[in-house]
Amino acid sequence: MGSDFGFYVIDKSQYAVIATVNEDLTPYCIPVSAVRDKNSIYFHCAQKGHKTDNLISRPNACMTFVGDVTPVPKEFTTEYESAVITGRAHEVITDEEKIHALRLICLKYAADGMDKFDSEISRSLFRTAVWKIDIETITAKRKKYDSSGKEMKYGRME
């Protein structure tokens, strides 16, 4: 149940926040456009940068995804759905898998532009890094209120 609901939240989320660890062991978090393919998460980024340096040196990562969010002012709270995954990140190195991942990302975030996908791939594949996290753990949570204002607790689903 937990992974099914967690996958549901991941698949509908508009972005994720990836947490990595800096060289001095302090946390570093940044939003990414992520997509799920079975039990893996793909995202793209520049070939060089803070996130890339962290993932190369310390590949353990955590990602948070948020689904529906609805403020409930009368209860001084917010309804939401969330999923959190952990796993080890590794850079995708074959062109075939990179194109597969980028196609999935574009289908999720830019479906209306897919007629330009092949030309964009040939123009920028060489300068785009793609990373993959194989999901090791997943937890999910939903906080929601019924019509009378009573909280319906779903709790953590693992």
GUSE-276729 format. One record per residue: residue number from 1; residue in three letters; y, x, z of N, C-alpha, C, CB in turn. Coordinates in Angstrom, 2 decimals, padded with zeros to 5 digits. Each point is the difference from the previous one (the first is absolute). Glycine has a CB too. Layout:
     i    aa       npy       npx       npz      capy      capx      capz       cpy       cpx       cpz      cbpy      cbpx      cbpz
   NUM   ALA         Y         X         Z         Y         X         Z         Y         X         Z         Y         X         Z
...
END
This chain:
     i    aa       npy       npx       npz      capy      capx      capz       cpy       cpx       cpz      cbpy      cbpx      cbpz
     1   MET   -001.20    000.83    000.00    001.20   -000.83    000.00    001.26    000.87    000.00   -001.26   -001.81    001.21
     2   GLY    001.31    002.81   -000.34    001.18    000.83    000.12    000.37    000.69   -001.30   -000.56    000.34    002.36
     3   SER   -000.43    000.27   -003.00    000.34    000.71   -001.23    000.39   -000.98   -001.10   -001.57    001.84    000.63
     4   ASP    000.96   -003.02   -000.69    000.39   -000.98   -001.02    001.45   -000.43    000.19   -002.37   -000.80   -000.13
     5   PHE    002.76    000.47    001.37    001.38   -000.38    000.25    000.93    001.19   -000.22   -000.77   -001.73    001.65
     6   GLY    000.35    002.91   -001.20    000.80    001.20   -000.22    000.21    000.28   -001.48   -000.87    000.92    002.14
     7   PHE   -000.18   -001.06   -002.94    000.12    000.19   -001.45    000.96   -001.04   -000.60   -002.34    000.94   -000.09
     8   TYR    002.25   -002.17    000.59    000.90   -001.07   -000.45    001.47    000.40    000.23   -001.79   -001.73    000.50
     9   VAL    002.09    002.24    000.69    001.36    000.41    000.32    000.41    001.19   -000.88   -000.28   -000.82    002.37
    10   ILE   -000.59    001.80   -002.51    000.30    001.17   -000.84    000.31   -000.43   -001.42   -001.49    001.42    001.43
    11   ASP    000.66   -002.30   -001.97    000.15   -000.40   -001.40    001.28   -000.77   -000.26   -002.46   -000.06   -000.16
    12   LYS    002.97   -000.66    001.14    001.21   -000.79   -000.23    001.27    000.71    000.47   -001.39   -002.03    000.22
    13   SER    001.27    003.12    000.51    001.19    000.68    000.51    000.82    000.58   -001.14   -001.22    000.53    002.13
    14   GLN    002.52   -000.46   -001.91    000.91    000.52   -001.02    000.19    001.51    000.10    001.15   -002.20    000.01
    15   TYR   -001.56    002.78    001.11    000.06    001.44    000.18   -000.82    000.34    001.24    002.31    000.17   -001.11
    16   ALA   -002.50    001.11    001.32   -000.66    000.48    001.21    000.84    001.13    000.56   -002.30   -000.66   -000.85
    17   VAL    002.09    000.97    002.11    000.63    001.16    000.61   -001.12    000.97    000.36    001.98   -001.36    000.90
    18   ILE   -001.88    002.57   -001.44   -001.02    001.01    000.29    000.54    000.92    001.09   -000.92   -000.11   -002.38
    19   ALA    000.07    000.41    003.34    000.34    000.92    001.08   -000.81    001.27   -000.19    000.54   -001.90    001.58
    20   THR    000.16    003.02   -001.59   -000.63    001.31   -000.10    000.50    000.85    001.17   -000.17   -000.16   -002.55
    21   VAL   -000.29    001.39    002.61    000.37    000.89    001.09    000.70    001.23   -000.57   -001.94   -000.83    001.41
    22   ASN    003.13    001.12   -000.88    000.75    001.19   -000.40   -000.66    001.26    000.53    002.11   -001.35   -000.04
    23   GLU   -001.63    002.49   -000.47   -000.51    001.30    000.43    000.14    000.21    001.51    000.59    000.90   -002.26
    24   ASP    000.51   -001.43    002.84    000.20    000.15    001.45   -000.68   -001.11    000.79    002.16    001.13   -000.47
    25   LEU   -003.05   -001.88   -000.20   -000.81   -001.08    000.58    000.80   -001.24    000.38   -001.51    001.75    000.84
    26   THR    002.74   -001.87   -001.32    000.75   -001.23    000.19   -000.37   -000.98   -001.12    001.91    001.25    001.14
    27   PRO   -001.78   -002.55   -000.90   -000.37   -000.98   -001.03    001.04   -000.09   -001.10   -001.23   -001.28    001.73
    28   TYR    000.77    000.87   -002.91    000.87   -000.22   -001.16   -000.52   -001.25   -000.69    000.53    002.50   -000.29
    29   CYS    000.33   -003.51    000.13   -000.39   -001.26   -000.62    000.95   -000.31   -001.15   -000.95   -000.86    002.18
    30   ILE    000.37    000.32   -003.26    000.83   -000.33   -001.16   -000.67   -001.13   -000.79    000.88    002.39   -000.12
    31   PRO   -000.09   -003.31   -000.43   -000.59   -001.09   -000.79   -000.51    000.50   -001.35    001.55   -001.61    001.13
    32   VAL   -002.63    000.99   -001.59   -000.59    000.30   -001.31   -000.45   -001.28   -000.67   -000.74    002.27    000.81
    33   SER    000.63   -002.23   -002.11   -000.60   -001.09   -000.77   -001.50    000.28   -000.07    002.13   -000.41   -001.38
    34   ALA   -002.90   -000.37    002.11   -001.43    000.26    000.13   -000.81   -001.15   -000.57    000.43    001.38    002.04
    35   VAL   -001.63   -001.05   -002.48   -000.91   -001.01   -000.55   -001.41    000.33    000.48    001.49   -000.39   -002.05
    36   ARG   -002.28   -000.65    002.26   -001.39    000.18    000.45   -000.95   -000.13   -001.18    000.59   -000.89    002.28
    37   ASP   -001.59    001.75   -002.30   -001.11   -000.11   -000.94   -001.28    000.14    000.82    001.38    000.95   -001.99
    38   LYS   -002.03   -002.04    002.24   -001.18   -000.06    000.87    000.37    000.53    001.39   -001.55    000.30   -001.99
    39   ASN    000.96    000.80    002.43    000.28    000.54    001.34    000.93    001.21   -000.03   -002.23   -000.83    000.71
    40   SER    003.08    000.89   -001.73    000.93    001.11   -000.13    001.41   -000.53   -000.24   -001.83    001.47   -000.90
    41   ILE    002.80   -000.67    001.29    001.41   -000.30   -000.24    000.56    001.11   -000.88    000.25   -001.22    002.24
    42   TYR    000.47    000.82   -003.29    000.68    000.95   -000.87    001.52   -000.16    000.15   -001.95   -000.05   -001.63
    43   PHE    002.67    001.15    001.50    001.45   -000.03   -000.11    000.43    001.22   -000.80    000.24   -001.24    002.22
    44   HIS    000.95    001.18   -002.77    000.50    001.11   -000.81    001.24    000.59    000.67   -000.91   -001.06   -002.12
    45   CYS    001.23    002.28    001.74    001.18    000.66    000.54    000.31    001.22   -000.87   -000.51   -000.81    002.36
    46   ALA    001.55    001.51   -001.96    000.33    001.24   -000.69   -001.04    001.07    000.33    002.47   -000.59    000.06
    47   GLN   -002.57    001.58   -000.91   -000.99    001.06    000.23    000.40    000.93    001.13   -000.60   -000.13   -002.40
    48   LYS    001.86    000.17    002.73    000.48    000.85    001.10    000.86   -000.86    000.91   -000.05    002.09   -001.44
    49   GLY    000.00   -001.77    002.71    000.83   -000.73    000.95   -000.63   -000.02    001.39    000.87   -001.40   -001.87
    50   HIS   -000.15    000.83    002.78   -000.39   -000.04    001.41   -001.36   -000.68    000.19    002.43   -000.04    000.63
    51   LYS   -002.58   -001.14   -001.19   -001.25   -000.76    000.14   -001.17    000.78   -000.60    001.29   -002.16   -000.09
    52   THR   -001.08    002.73   -001.08   -001.05    000.77   -000.67   -000.39    001.22    000.82    000.85   -000.79   -002.21
    53   ASP    000.15    001.50    002.71   -000.29    001.16    000.84   -000.84   -000.39    001.21    002.15    001.06   -000.74
    54   ASN   -001.77   -002.16    001.39   -000.75   -000.47    001.17   -001.44   -000.35   -000.36    002.13   -000.86    001.00
    55   LEU   -002.31    000.15   -002.09   -001.35   -000.44   -000.38   -000.89    001.17   -000.41    000.97   -002.18   -000.73
    56   ILE   -000.39    003.18    000.12   -000.79    001.18   -000.37   -000.46    000.73    001.25    001.29    000.22   -002.16
    57   SER   -000.39   -000.06    003.13   -000.31    000.77    001.21   -000.79   -000.79    001.04    002.06    001.29   -000.43
    58   ARG   -001.74   -002.56    000.55   -000.62   -000.86    001.02   -000.30   -001.34   -000.65    001.23    001.17    001.92
    59   PRO   -002.40   -001.32   -002.53   -000.29   -001.18   -000.83   -000.30   -001.30    000.74   -000.84    001.61   -001.60
    60   ASN    000.72   -001.58    002.92   -000.21   -001.26    000.71    001.27   -000.83   -000.10   -001.64    001.08    001.60
    61   ALA    001.47   -002.35   -001.94    001.16   -000.87   -000.20   -000.29   -001.39    000.54    000.68    001.32   -002.03
    62   CYS    000.40   -002.03    002.29   -000.06   -001.38    000.45    000.98   -000.78   -000.86   -000.66    000.64    002.40
    63   MET    000.28   -001.85   -002.81    000.90   -000.84   -000.78    000.07   -001.38    000.63   -000.54    001.28   -002.11
    64   THR    001.75   -001.83    002.12    000.23   -001.35    000.50    000.50   -000.87   -001.15    000.52    000.86    002.32
    65   PHE   -001.10   -002.05   -002.42    000.35   -000.98   -001.01    000.43   -001.27    000.72   -001.64    000.99   -001.70
    66   VAL    002.68   -001.65    001.20    000.47   -001.24    000.61   -000.05   -001.09   -001.05    001.49    001.25    001.64
    67   GLY   -002.11   -002.38   -001.28   -000.09   -001.15   -000.90    001.16   -000.94    000.26   -002.50    000.20   -000.08
    68   ASP    002.21   -001.48    000.22    001.04   -001.01    000.22    000.73    000.26    001.31   -001.34   -001.67   -001.30
    69   VAL    002.66    001.52    001.25    000.86    000.16    001.17    000.91   -001.22    000.07   -000.07    002.57   -000.13
    70   THR    000.07   -003.25    001.28    000.83   -001.18    000.18    000.65    000.05    001.38   -001.48   -001.34   -001.54
    71   PRO    002.81    001.49    001.60    000.66   -000.05    001.30   -000.17   -001.39    000.64    001.68    001.73   -000.79
    72   VAL   -001.86   -001.75    002.10   -000.10   -001.24    000.76    001.08    000.08    001.09   -002.54   -000.29   -000.47
    73   PRO    003.79    000.00    000.11    001.12    000.21    000.93   -000.14   -000.79    001.30    001.42    000.41   -001.98
    74   LYS   -001.94   -001.64    001.92   -000.11   -000.82    001.22   -000.97    000.60    001.01    000.52   -002.00   -001.37
    75   GLU   -001.41    002.85    000.90   -000.97    000.66    000.89    000.36    001.46    000.23   -001.78   -001.56   -000.82
    76   PHE    002.91    002.02    000.24    000.44    001.39    000.12   -001.09    000.98   -000.44    001.50   -000.68    001.89
    77   THR   -002.12    000.35   -003.02   -001.09    000.85   -000.49   -000.08   -000.10   -001.52   -001.27   -000.32    002.17
    78   THR    000.27    000.93   -002.71   -000.25    000.00   -001.43   -001.49   -000.17   -000.26    002.02    001.48   -000.39
    79   GLU   -002.35   -002.35   -000.56   -001.39   -000.09   -000.46   -000.20    001.09   -001.04   -000.12   -002.52    000.44
    80   TYR   -001.08    003.09   -000.46   -000.27    001.05   -000.98   -001.50    000.21   -000.16    002.19    001.10    000.57
    81   GLU   -002.52   -000.40   -001.63   -001.36    000.48   -000.24    000.13    001.50   -000.22   -000.81   -002.22   -001.02
    82   SER   -000.15    002.98    001.55    000.04    001.44   -000.23   -001.40    000.56   -000.09    002.19    000.15    001.21
    83   ALA   -002.29    000.97   -001.89   -001.26    000.75   -000.09    000.35    001.47    000.14   -001.11   -001.76   -001.50
    84   VAL    000.26    002.48    002.20    000.18    001.43    000.20   -001.29    000.70   -000.39    001.68   -000.37    001.87
    85   ILE   -001.57    001.39   -002.72   -001.18    000.77   -000.39    000.20    001.46    000.39   -000.46   -001.58   -001.92
    86   THR   -000.64    002.26    002.13    000.03    001.44    000.18   -001.01    000.61   -000.97    000.69   -000.21    002.45
    87   GLY   -000.48    001.46   -002.76   -000.93    000.71   -000.87    000.56    001.37   -000.36   -000.84   -002.18   -000.92
    88   ARG    000.08    002.89    000.12    000.42    001.33   -000.46    000.50   -000.13   -001.44   -001.68    001.16    001.52
    89   ALA    002.84   -000.60   -001.74    000.62   -000.05   -001.32   -000.44    001.21   -000.82    001.98   -001.27    000.93
    90   HIS   -002.15    001.04   -002.21   -000.22    001.12   -000.92    000.68   -000.32   -001.33   -002.20    000.59    001.13
    91   GLU    002.69    000.46   -001.75    000.70   -000.19   -001.26   -001.01   -000.30   -001.10    001.85    001.54    000.74
    92   VAL   -001.52   -002.49   -001.58   -000.82   -000.34   -001.16    000.33    001.03   -001.08   -000.07   -002.51    000.59
    93   ILE   -000.96    003.17   -001.09    000.27    001.09   -000.94   -000.42   -000.28   -001.44   -000.27    001.52    001.91
    94   THR   -000.66   -002.45   -002.13   -000.40   -000.26   -001.38    000.97   -001.00   -000.63   -002.42    000.45    000.56
    95   ASP    002.75   -000.22   -001.82    000.88   -000.91   -000.71   -000.58   -001.41   -000.04    000.83    001.91   -001.38
    96   GLU   -002.14   -002.02    001.22   -000.63   -001.31   -000.08    000.24   -000.83    001.27   -001.75    000.98   -001.52
    97   GLU    001.54   -000.37    002.68    000.20   -000.74    001.25    001.49   -000.23    000.26   -002.12    000.98    000.92
    98   LYS    002.97   -000.01   -001.27    001.44   -000.20    000.17    000.49   -001.19   -000.83    000.28    002.47    000.41
    99   ILE   -000.73   -002.55   -001.65    000.41   -001.11   -000.87   -000.53   -001.32    000.55    000.03    001.54   -002.00
   100   HIS   -001.26   -001.54    002.49   -000.58   -001.21    000.62    000.88   -000.45    001.17   -002.34    000.71   -000.68
   101   ALA    002.69    000.22    001.57    000.81   -000.33    001.17    001.39   -000.48   -000.41   -001.28    001.68    001.35
   102   LEU    001.90   -000.99   -002.28    001.34   -000.39   -000.44   -000.02   -001.36   -000.69    000.59    002.42   -000.26
   103   ARG   -001.66   -002.70   -000.46   -000.12   -001.32   -000.63   -000.06   -001.09    001.09   -001.23    001.02   -002.00
   104   LEU    000.44   -000.79    003.05   -000.09   -000.97    001.09    001.35   -000.18    000.70   -002.40    000.62    000.32
   105   ILE    003.10    000.49   -000.09    001.31   -000.07    000.64    000.97   -000.78   -000.88   -000.42    002.21    001.15
   106   CYS    000.43   -001.92   -002.45    000.91   -000.70   -000.92   -000.36   -001.48   -000.12    000.32    002.14   -001.25
   107   LEU   -001.59   -002.46    001.24   -000.40   -001.41   -000.06    000.49   -000.76    001.23   -002.02    000.63   -001.35
   108   LYS    002.03    000.03    002.50    000.46   -000.66    001.23    001.52   -000.11    000.04   -002.01    000.88    001.19
   109   TYR    002.73    000.18   -001.56    001.44    000.05    000.20    000.85   -000.17   -001.26   -000.50    001.45    001.89
   110   ALA   -000.09   -001.30   -003.06    000.79   -000.06   -001.24   -000.79   -000.64   -001.13    001.24    002.06    000.72
   111   ALA   -001.94   -003.13   -000.42   -000.90   -000.63   -000.99    000.74   -000.39   -001.28   -001.40   -000.83    001.88
   112   ASP    002.66    000.45   -001.77    000.74   -000.42   -001.19    000.28    001.15   -000.96    001.03   -001.79    001.37
   113   GLY   -001.17    003.03   -000.91    000.28    001.14   -000.86   -001.23    000.70   -000.53    002.06    000.27    001.26
   114   MET   -003.23   -000.88   -001.14   -001.24    000.68   -000.38   -000.07    000.34   -001.49   -001.10   -001.20    001.86
   115   ASP    001.90    000.55   -002.69   -000.01    000.34   -001.42    000.53    001.42   -000.23    000.31   -002.43   -000.56
   116   LYS    000.41    003.00    001.55    000.53    001.37   -000.11   -000.85    001.00    000.79    002.29   -000.96   -000.29
   117   PHE   -003.37    000.50    000.90   -000.78    000.86    000.88   -000.48    001.27   -000.70   -000.72   -002.03    001.25
   118   ASP    000.07    001.90   -002.39   -000.55    001.17   -000.69    001.07    001.02   -000.36   -001.81   -001.45   -000.89
   119   SER    002.96    001.00    000.42    001.06    000.95   -000.36    000.58    000.67    001.25    000.54   -001.38   -002.04
   120   GLU   -000.43    000.65    003.12    000.50    000.59    001.25   -001.00    001.01    000.57    001.28   -002.11    000.47
   121   ILE   -002.56    001.81   -000.59   -001.03    000.94    000.47    000.08    001.30   -000.80   -001.50   -001.92    000.68
   122   SER    001.60    001.81   -002.00    000.05    001.22   -000.81    001.28    000.78    000.27   -001.39   -001.13   -001.76
   123   ARG    002.45    000.45    002.16    001.27    000.66    000.28    000.03    000.66    001.38    001.10   -001.67   -001.48
   124   SER   -001.79    001.09    002.47    000.22    000.48    001.37   -001.25    000.32    000.81    002.03   -001.32   -000.09
   125   LEU   -003.21    001.19   -000.46   -001.21    000.26    000.78   -000.02    001.41    000.57   -001.22   -001.63   -001.43
   126   PHE    001.65    002.59    000.66   -000.06    001.41    000.41    000.88    000.29    001.22   -000.45    000.60   -002.37
   127   ARG    001.45   -001.43    002.62    000.90    000.27    001.12   -000.15   -000.98    001.16    001.58    000.95   -001.64
   128   THR   -002.59   -001.80    001.57   -000.23   -000.99    001.04   -001.23    000.37    000.82    001.07   -001.78   -001.43
   129   ALA   -000.91    001.80    002.73   -001.15    000.22    000.88   -000.54   -001.36    000.44    000.93    002.24    000.80
   130   VAL   -002.23   -002.34   -000.71   -000.66   -001.20    000.51   -000.90    000.43    001.15    000.08   -001.17   -002.27
   131   TRP   -000.01    000.43    003.35   -000.81    000.29    001.18   -000.90   -001.19    000.29    001.80    001.50    000.94
   132   LYS   -002.93   -001.19   -000.33   -000.99   -001.02    000.33   -000.40    000.18    001.47   -000.85   -000.09   -002.41
   133   ILE    000.81   -001.02    003.11   -000.51    000.01    001.37   -001.24   -000.89    000.02    002.32    000.39    001.02
   134   ASP   -003.44    000.18   -000.66   -001.21   -000.80    000.19    000.07   -000.58    001.41   -001.38    001.45   -001.61
   135   ILE    001.33   -002.76    001.70    000.19   -000.69    001.28   -001.16    000.32    000.94    001.28   -001.84   -001.15
   136   GLU   -000.94    002.39    002.31   -000.98    000.27    001.05    000.01   -001.10    001.05    000.25    002.46   -000.40
   137   THR    000.96   -002.91    000.77    000.12   -001.13    000.93    001.04   -000.96   -000.53   -000.66    001.44    001.96
   138   ILE    000.48   -002.71   -001.62    000.98   -001.03   -000.36    000.06   -001.01    001.14   -000.42    000.31   -002.50
   139   THR    001.63   -000.63    002.91    000.22   -001.08    000.95    001.04   -000.93   -000.59   -000.58    001.48    001.99
   140   ALA    000.54   -002.72   -001.58    000.95   -000.98   -000.53    000.38   -000.97    001.12   -000.98    000.20   -002.34
   141   LYS    002.16   -000.76    002.20    000.50   -000.92    001.02    000.86   -001.06   -000.67   -000.05    001.81    001.76
   142   ARG    000.00   -003.02   -001.21    000.87   -001.09   -000.44    000.60   -000.65    001.24   -001.38   -000.41   -002.12
   143   LYS    002.68    000.26    002.12    000.68   -000.72    001.07    000.64   -001.21   -000.64    000.42    002.10    001.38
   144   LYS   -000.79   -003.29   -000.93    000.46   -001.23   -000.62    000.15   -001.08    001.06   -001.12    000.62   -002.17
   145   TYR    002.01   -001.60    001.91    000.22   -001.11    000.91   -000.36   -001.30   -000.69    001.82    001.27    001.17
   146   ASP   -002.37   -002.23   -000.38   -000.31   -001.31   -000.58    001.27   -000.85   -000.02   -002.40    000.14    000.82
   147   SER    002.29   -001.37   -001.31    001.17   -000.86   -000.17    000.67   -000.36    001.32   -001.07   -000.89   -002.05
   148   SER    000.33    000.98    003.16    000.60   -000.30    001.30    000.65    001.23    000.64   -001.70   -001.80    000.31
   149   GLY    001.61    002.95   -000.97    000.59    001.21    000.53   -000.93    000.83    000.85    002.12   -001.17   -000.06
   150   LYS   -003.39    000.76    000.15   -000.97    000.75    000.80   -000.57    001.14   -000.83   -000.58   -002.07    001.34
   151   GLU    000.53    003.26   -000.71   -000.51    001.17   -000.72   -001.50   -000.14   -000.24    001.81    001.43    001.02
   152   MET   -002.20   -001.20   -002.25   -001.43    000.02   -000.37   -000.39    001.47   -000.07    000.11   -002.22   -001.32
   153   LYS   -000.87    002.67    002.24   -000.33    001.42    000.08   -001.19    000.31   -000.89    000.88    000.10    002.35
   154   TYR   -000.70    000.85   -003.23   -001.07    000.48   -000.84   -000.47    001.36    000.47    000.92   -001.28   -001.93
   155   GLY   -000.01    002.04    002.55   -000.37    001.29    000.54   -000.40    001.00   -001.05   -000.70   -001.15    002.02
   156   ARG    000.11    002.22   -001.53   -000.44    001.08   -000.90   -001.35   -000.35   -000.58    001.29    001.71    001.32
   157   MET   -001.44   -001.44   -002.59   -001.26   -000.21   -000.68   -000.43    001.34   -000.57    000.55   -002.43   -000.54
   158   GLU   -001.66    002.96    000.99   -000.43    001.31   -000.48   -001.28   -000.12   -000.80    001.07    001.09    001.97
END
